[in-house]
Amino acid sequence: MRPVLLPVVRVARSRGAWLAAAAWSALVLAAAWRERSHGAVHGAAQALETYASIGVPFVVYALVGAAVAPEELAGSGRPLVRLGASPVRVATATVVIAMAASAALSGLLGGATVAWAHGSADPPLQDDALLTLGVGALAGAAYAAYFLVGSALVARGWGRAALLVLDYAVGTDDGLGALLTPRAHLRNLLGGDAPFDALPSESLVALASLASAGAVLAIWRASRVRV
């Protein structure tokens, strides 16, 4: 089996992950529908608060969990490594698939949220939806890399869970610690408070940096674990 097929199959066949992702997505869309039904003039902006604070992190958390199965990142590729596959290639394949799936679903959910909740005082619908789709996709990739680092460090989901708690603990502040979490930068890009007075362009670079640095760190750590 090619290394890329294992995480693809795991993600595609994980009923639990998709049910969880569907449930969190439904919660976000329900919030969007509430804003629309109440005639909120800034409906999209308000619905995106739920999308950023709950939707993206929990959807990505479920997808990353499916990609690594019940193991840590290194252990998820153990069957292929024992058959002679390169640990780096196996870890890279898992990271790429998890990040791609997370980016796609997060981006689509963001675009759908804007379209569903759009109010009269929100930016033009097409521009707003496309912008949110792009920002959401980048945030989804950053969150996936973030959780994969946790998975590479601690097994059985505890690493991911610890980083999820950390994301909530410091990502909701406006201080220096928030700069290291995806949550604060996603909030900034969607019109919320900026972490440590960061500009939107700086948060965009920060999310891209978190995604790339997290991916490299996760792959490096997983490739060095003896399986």
Number of C-alpha atoms within 10 A of each C-alpha: 8 10 20 17 14 21 25 18 12 18 25 15 12 16 12 14 22 17 13 17 22 14 15 20 24 14 16 26 24 17 23 27 19 16 22 20 12 10 14 19 16 17 27 32 25 21 26 26 19 18 29 26 19 17 25 30 25 20 26 30 26 21 27 31 26 24 29 28 19 14 19 24 33 28 21 24 28 18 13 16 21 11 9 9 16 15 24 18 17 27 29 21 22 28 27 20 21 28 28 17 22 30 26 17 20 32 26 18 24 31 24 21 28 29 19 23 29 28 21 13 12 16 15 11 18 12 10 19 23 18 18 24 24 18 21 28 26 26 32 31 31 31 33 36 30 30 28 33 27 23 31 27 19 17 18 16 23 14 18 25 16 14 19 21 11 16 22 18 13 19 25 19 17 16 14 12 17 22 23 18 25 29 27 30 29 31 23 21 23 22 13 16 17 24 27 14 14 17 14 18 11 15 22 19 13 20 27 17 13 24 22 16 16 23 25 16 16 25 27 18 18 27 22 11 13 10 14
